Amino acid sequence: MKVVTLKDIPNAPMEGAERIEGWTGPVSRSRQTIIQPEDSANYNCSVVNFSQGCTTGWHTHNCDQVLAVTSGSGMVATEHEQREINVGDVVHIKAGERHWHGAKRAGTEGRWRWRDASIDRAWRSDTQPA
């Protein structure tokens, strides 16, 4: 078992910050990695911080992704819909689904944070203890 305290986890800059349509200000992303890659073959979990107007850009994952909004407000979109998300909202994105997510242009007090827990689908369905 491992217990961590978020304030003790380094907040490292991330590449891939893109502007949401219509935003002209600077953008940045940072990550606090809760579960390090070498700590689990089945999960990864991070807190990711977005500056106002910042998005991930379109992308996919080879496993399901769960986003839990912990502060601010943002947007999440697939090729079929776009939704506003706020503190307390949890988003499930299926493996392979093309999507983006990020902070809104206004009203977010400058930051948007989520907890990202990606789960290896094969492990979950084949080897999860009963």
Backbone as JSON, one array per atom type, in Angstrom:
{
  "sequence": "MKVVTLKDIPNAPMEGAERIEGWTGPVSRSRQTIIQPEDSANYNCSVVNFSQGCTTGWHTHNCDQVLAVTSGSGMVATEHEQREINVGDVVHIKAGERHWHGAKRAGTEGRWRWRDASIDRAWRSDTQPA",
  "N": [[0.85, -1.17, 0.0], [0.4, 2.28, -0.67], [0.43, 5.6, 0.37], [-0.19, 8.91, -0.51], [0.27, 12.47, -0.34], [-1.24, 15.15, -1.88], [-0.14, 17.77, -1.87], [2.52, 17.26, -1.53], [3.45, 16.19, -3.87], [5.37, 16.73, -6.71], [4.75, 19.36, -9.09], [4.87, 19.2, -12.34], [5.77, 20.78, -15.43], [3.97, 20.31, -18.54], [4.08, 19.24, -21.95], [2.26, 20.08, -24.98], [0.17, 21.9, -24.66], [-2.62, 23.53, -25.89], [-4.47, 26.21, -27.44], [-7.84, 27.01, -26.66], [-10.51, 27.48, -28.97], [-10.69, 30.8, -30.03], [-9.31, 31.89, -27.86], [-6.66, 33.98, -26.95], [-4.67, 34.36, -25.16], [-1.78, 33.37, -23.11], [-1.02, 29.86, -22.64], [-0.82, 26.94, -20.53], [0.08, 23.71, -19.2], [0.23, 21.46, -16.42], [1.39, 18.64, -14.47], [0.71, 16.5, -11.73], [1.89, 13.56, -10.84], [0.32, 10.86, -9.52], [0.25, 8.03, -9.4], [3.05, 6.47, -10.33], [4.51, 5.37, -13.46], [6.15, 3.04, -13.09], [5.07, 2.01, -10.79], [2.67, 0.68, -11.22], [1.31, -1.65, -13.43], [-1.18, -1.53, -14.42], [-2.69, 0.79, -13.95], [-2.81, 4.38, -14.27], [-2.54, 7.51, -12.7], [-3.16, 10.89, -12.25], [-3.02, 14.36, -11.27], [-3.98, 16.96, -13.24], [-3.27, 20.19, -14.26], [-4.69, 22.99, -15.84], [-4.12, 26.07, -17.49], [-6.14, 29.01, -17.92], [-8.16, 28.85, -20.8], [-6.77, 26.76, -22.03], [-6.28, 23.68, -23.77], [-6.13, 20.09, -24.42], [-6.01, 19.43, -27.08], [-7.08, 17.43, -29.9], [-7.17, 13.94, -29.31], [-6.55, 10.41, -28.62], [-6.87, 7.5, -26.46], [-5.42, 4.33, -25.55], [-6.74, 2.99, -23.64], [-9.55, 3.1, -21.34], [-10.53, 6.3, -20.02], [-10.9, 8.25, -17.12], [-12.1, 11.27, -15.97], [-12.13, 13.47, -13.29], [-13.4, 16.4, -12.16], [-11.82, 18.69, -10.14], [-11.42, 21.34, -9.48], [-12.36, 24.61, -10.66], [-13.75, 25.11, -13.99], [-14.52, 23.51, -17.07], [-14.26, 22.18, -20.43], [-15.28, 19.36, -22.32], [-15.0, 17.31, -25.16], [-16.2, 15.23, -27.79], [-16.16, 13.76, -31.06], [-18.83, 13.95, -31.51], [-20.2, 15.44, -29.59], [-20.11, 18.3, -27.34], [-19.41, 19.31, -24.06], [-19.91, 21.28, -21.1], [-18.05, 21.08, -18.11], [-17.88, 20.83, -14.56], [-16.77, 21.4, -11.12], [-16.92, 18.41, -9.32], [-18.07, 16.94, -11.36], [-17.76, 13.93, -13.25], [-16.17, 12.31, -15.86], [-16.36, 9.74, -18.26], [-14.42, 8.36, -20.68], [-14.29, 6.33, -23.41], [-11.93, 3.82, -24.47], [-10.03, 4.58, -27.36], [-11.81, 6.54, -28.26], [-12.02, 9.55, -29.94], [-11.16, 12.67, -28.64], [-11.13, 15.82, -26.76], [-10.11, 17.9, -24.0], [-10.29, 20.58, -21.62], [-9.63, 23.84, -20.08], [-12.02, 26.47, -19.64], [-12.47, 29.57, -21.49], [-13.15, 31.76, -19.94], [-14.12, 32.71, -16.58], [-13.02, 30.73, -14.97], [-11.31, 31.27, -12.99], [-8.71, 31.12, -13.69], [-7.55, 28.51, -13.45], [-7.9, 24.99, -14.04], [-8.55, 21.82, -12.85], [-8.1, 18.28, -12.93], [-8.59, 14.89, -11.94], [-7.01, 12.23, -13.35], [-7.59, 9.06, -14.17], [-6.55, 6.36, -15.69], [-7.36, 3.2, -16.93], [-6.17, 0.01, -17.59], [-7.83, -1.82, -19.87], [-7.85, -4.61, -20.48], [-6.72, -5.77, -18.17], [-8.65, -5.05, -16.29], [-10.92, -6.49, -17.11], [-10.08, -9.15, -17.24], [-8.4, -9.97, -15.09], [-9.12, -8.91, -12.66], [-9.54, -9.1, -9.15], [-12.12, -11.0, -7.52]],
  "CA": [[0.0, 0.0, 0.0], [1.12, 3.54, -0.72], [-0.41, 6.76, 0.62], [0.5, 10.14, -0.89], [-0.42, 13.74, -0.07], [-1.09, 15.91, -3.12], [0.74, 18.94, -1.73], [3.89, 16.79, -1.54], [3.77, 15.66, -5.19], [5.84, 17.81, -7.58], [3.89, 19.81, -10.17], [5.82, 19.31, -13.46], [5.21, 21.29, -16.68], [3.66, 19.33, -19.58], [3.99, 19.73, -23.32], [0.98, 19.82, -25.62], [-0.88, 22.87, -24.33], [-3.16, 24.2, -27.06], [-5.48, 27.22, -27.12], [-9.23, 26.77, -27.01], [-10.88, 28.37, -30.05], [-11.01, 32.15, -29.62], [-8.46, 32.35, -26.76], [-5.39, 34.48, -27.48], [-3.7, 34.48, -24.07], [-0.83, 32.26, -22.94], [-1.59, 28.62, -22.09], [0.14, 25.99, -19.98], [-0.45, 22.56, -18.47], [1.19, 20.82, -15.53], [0.9, 17.35, -13.97], [1.18, 15.87, -10.49], [1.68, 12.14, -11.05], [-0.01, 10.17, -8.27], [0.76, 6.66, -9.57], [4.14, 6.49, -11.29], [4.44, 4.22, -14.39], [6.79, 1.84, -12.55], [4.32, 1.56, -9.61], [1.51, -0.12, -11.59], [1.19, -2.03, -14.84], [-2.59, -1.51, -14.77], [-3.32, 2.09, -13.73], [-2.05, 5.6, -14.08], [-3.4, 8.49, -12.07], [-2.49, 12.18, -12.13], [-3.77, 15.62, -11.23], [-3.49, 17.79, -14.33], [-3.7, 21.59, -14.13], [-4.76, 23.74, -17.09], [-4.35, 27.51, -17.39], [-7.36, 29.47, -18.59], [-8.13, 28.79, -22.26], [-5.86, 25.71, -22.49], [-6.85, 22.35, -24.02], [-5.21, 19.03, -24.81], [-6.09, 19.15, -28.5], [-7.7, 16.15, -30.2], [-6.32, 12.78, -29.05], [-7.21, 9.17, -28.18], [-6.11, 6.67, -25.53], [-5.62, 2.9, -25.8], [-7.5, 2.47, -22.51], [-10.56, 4.04, -20.89], [-10.03, 7.42, -19.21], [-11.88, 8.86, -16.22], [-11.72, 12.6, -15.54], [-12.93, 14.0, -12.19], [-13.07, 17.81, -12.04], [-11.59, 19.0, -8.73], [-11.55, 22.79, -9.3], [-12.6, 25.33, -11.9], [-14.72, 24.57, -14.93], [-13.87, 23.25, -18.34], [-15.03, 21.61, -21.53], [-14.85, 18.08, -22.86], [-15.7, 17.13, -26.43], [-15.92, 14.12, -28.69], [-16.54, 14.16, -32.41], [-20.28, 14.02, -31.59], [-20.79, 16.4, -28.65], [-19.24, 19.1, -26.48], [-20.11, 19.56, -22.79], [-19.24, 21.99, -20.02], [-17.9, 20.27, -16.9], [-17.61, 21.64, -13.39], [-16.34, 20.67, -9.93], [-17.8, 17.3, -8.96], [-18.41, 16.15, -12.55], [-16.86, 12.84, -13.6], [-16.34, 11.97, -17.28], [-15.78, 8.46, -18.69], [-14.13, 8.36, -22.11], [-13.94, 4.96, -23.82], [-10.68, 3.61, -25.23], [-10.14, 4.81, -28.8], [-12.72, 7.63, -28.61], [-11.31, 10.81, -30.21], [-11.72, 13.68, -27.76], [-10.25, 16.82, -26.16], [-10.65, 18.51, -22.78], [-9.49, 21.71, -21.18], [-10.22, 24.92, -19.3], [-12.8, 27.45, -20.38], [-11.8, 30.85, -21.75], [-13.47, 32.75, -18.9], [-14.89, 32.24, -15.43], [-12.41, 29.58, -14.31], [-10.33, 31.78, -12.03], [-7.37, 30.86, -14.2], [-7.06, 27.14, -13.38], [-8.83, 23.87, -14.08], [-7.81, 20.62, -12.45], [-8.85, 17.03, -12.92], [-7.86, 13.67, -11.63], [-7.05, 11.37, -14.52], [-7.3, 7.67, -13.82], [-6.71, 5.52, -16.87], [-7.35, 1.81, -16.5], [-5.93, -0.96, -18.65], [-9.09, -2.53, -20.05], [-7.64, -6.06, -20.41], [-6.56, -6.13, -16.76], [-9.91, -4.88, -15.58], [-11.9, -7.52, -17.46], [-9.57, -10.52, -17.18], [-7.65, -10.38, -13.92], [-9.54, -8.21, -11.45], [-10.0, -10.03, -8.12], [-13.57, -11.01, -7.26]],
  "C": [[0.89, 1.23, 0.0], [0.11, 4.67, -0.51], [0.41, 8.0, 0.26], [-0.36, 11.33, -0.49], [-0.16, 14.65, -1.26], [-0.14, 17.08, -2.99], [2.22, 18.54, -1.75], [4.35, 16.26, -2.9], [4.2, 16.82, -6.09], [4.86, 18.09, -8.72], [4.79, 20.13, -11.36], [5.12, 19.86, -14.71], [5.0, 20.15, -17.69], [3.71, 20.01, -20.94], [2.56, 19.52, -23.83], [-0.14, 20.74, -25.22], [-1.32, 23.57, -25.61], [-4.23, 25.19, -26.63], [-6.86, 26.74, -27.52], [-9.61, 27.81, -28.07], [-11.29, 29.74, -29.5], [-10.16, 32.7, -28.49], [-7.12, 32.78, -27.33], [-4.33, 34.61, -26.41], [-2.75, 33.29, -24.0], [-1.53, 31.05, -22.33], [-0.47, 27.74, -21.55], [-0.61, 24.85, -19.3], [0.65, 22.04, -17.56], [0.55, 19.56, -14.95], [1.55, 17.01, -12.63], [0.87, 14.39, -10.64], [1.5, 11.43, -9.71], [0.51, 8.74, -8.3], [1.8, 6.7, -10.68], [4.05, 5.26, -12.21], [5.05, 2.95, -13.83], [6.04, 1.27, -11.33], [3.12, 0.69, -9.95], [1.52, -0.4, -13.08], [-0.23, -1.81, -15.34], [-3.26, -0.14, -14.68], [-2.31, 3.2, -13.9], [-3.03, 6.61, -13.52], [-2.6, 9.76, -11.84], [-3.51, 13.26, -11.83], [-3.15, 16.47, -12.32], [-4.11, 19.17, -14.19], [-3.62, 22.28, -15.48], [-4.87, 25.23, -16.77], [-5.63, 27.84, -18.15], [-7.17, 29.41, -20.1], [-7.27, 27.69, -22.85], [-6.61, 24.39, -22.7], [-5.74, 21.36, -24.36], [-5.05, 18.93, -26.31], [-6.68, 17.75, -28.69], [-6.7, 15.02, -29.95], [-7.19, 11.57, -28.7], [-6.31, 8.49, -27.17], [-6.36, 5.2, -25.88], [-6.3, 2.21, -24.63], [-8.57, 3.49, -22.16], [-9.91, 5.13, -20.05], [-11.19, 7.94, -18.37], [-11.31, 10.21, -15.78], [-12.66, 13.03, -14.42], [-12.49, 15.45, -11.97], [-12.98, 18.16, -10.56], [-11.57, 20.5, -8.45], [-11.77, 23.42, -10.66], [-13.71, 24.72, -12.73], [-14.03, 24.43, -16.27], [-14.84, 22.72, -19.37], [-14.43, 20.26, -21.87], [-15.66, 17.85, -24.13], [-15.25, 15.85, -27.11], [-16.26, 14.62, -30.09], [-18.03, 14.39, -32.54], [-20.91, 15.03, -30.65], [-19.71, 17.14, -27.88], [-20.03, 19.46, -25.24], [-19.26, 20.41, -21.87], [-19.17, 21.06, -18.83], [-17.41, 21.15, -15.76], [-17.19, 20.76, -12.22], [-17.39, 19.63, -9.56], [-18.22, 16.44, -10.13], [-17.33, 15.11, -12.8], [-17.19, 12.42, -15.02], [-15.66, 10.64, -17.55], [-15.64, 8.52, -20.2], [-13.62, 6.97, -22.48], [-12.62, 4.93, -24.59], [-10.94, 3.85, -26.71], [-11.05, 5.96, -29.2], [-11.93, 8.94, -28.77], [-11.97, 11.92, -29.4], [-10.69, 14.76, -27.42], [-10.91, 17.31, -24.88], [-9.74, 19.64, -22.36], [-10.3, 22.73, -20.42], [-11.0, 25.87, -20.2], [-12.0, 28.74, -20.56], [-12.02, 31.84, -20.62], [-14.19, 32.07, -17.75], [-14.27, 31.07, -14.69], [-11.43, 29.98, -13.23], [-8.92, 31.33, -12.41], [-6.9, 29.41, -14.17], [-8.22, 26.15, -13.51], [-8.04, 22.64, -13.75], [-8.71, 19.4, -12.59], [-7.96, 15.94, -12.41], [-8.08, 12.74, -12.8], [-6.66, 9.97, -14.06], [-7.58, 6.82, -15.04], [-6.5, 4.07, -16.45], [-7.12, 0.92, -17.7], [-7.13, -1.88, -18.76], [-8.92, -4.05, -19.93], [-7.48, -6.51, -18.97], [-7.89, -6.1, -16.05], [-10.87, -6.03, -15.89], [-11.39, -8.93, -17.23], [-8.97, -10.91, -15.83], [-8.05, -9.69, -12.62], [-10.02, -9.22, -10.42], [-11.5, -9.9, -7.89], [-13.86, -10.41, -5.91]]
}
